[in-house]
Amino acid sequence: MPARERLNQDLQGENQLGILLMVQMGGVPEELQLLIQIVTVDKVNQTLQEGNAYMVRVLGVREHRVSLGMFRSIFWANDHPILYHHNSPEWQLRFEGMPSDVNALMIDLRATYGATFGPWRDIAQDLNHEMPLSNLLQQGKGILGTFPKPLAERFINVLAHHGIQSKYEEVNPAPEPDTKMKGFKDQLSVLGIDDSYFIAYSFMVDFFKGRGQ
């Protein structure tokens, strides 16, 4: 069985855990190497029994957030909201109009952002940084921020619901293939490990020290 499939299988079951032991720079630019140990929880003896260990090479890293230690879930995805900032065009969104209830509009904008990205991103990173959101909306017009296209489209609907007109300008098109990562697919993918994530062009999984054979 390929190492990646075995890693996924090893984490099935309520007594199975992974431990992200180490993250280090790889042997080529923009590479990270992850060392993962699988353990089984022995509830009777209150011990951890070591299972397979894996080395994951993350190639062409563009963004990551890491928490070392135990984890329960792992996933790999080519289509995930966290990738919007990398794989989608970016729209600068302008608005004009005074909402009848600024607080209600703010709540709806933040709720829409949270429903799109969950715990992975914070709306503050995409909003206009020149002034607080409440001041900006009370101003009655301006640049709301720069957002990935899927989110900008949802914000346009939210603004319209509150009687606010909006228009967009594409400021960054969808990324072109990265010529430095020849041989890999054009768009980025994500590896998620509980609340850690790695956004990169490719992931290679190997058994560590001959385990899992």
Summary of the structure (lengths in Angstrom):
residues: 213
radius of gyration: 21.4
end to end distance: 8.6
largest distance: 65.0
contacts: 606
relative contact order: 0.23
helix: 28%
strand: 40%
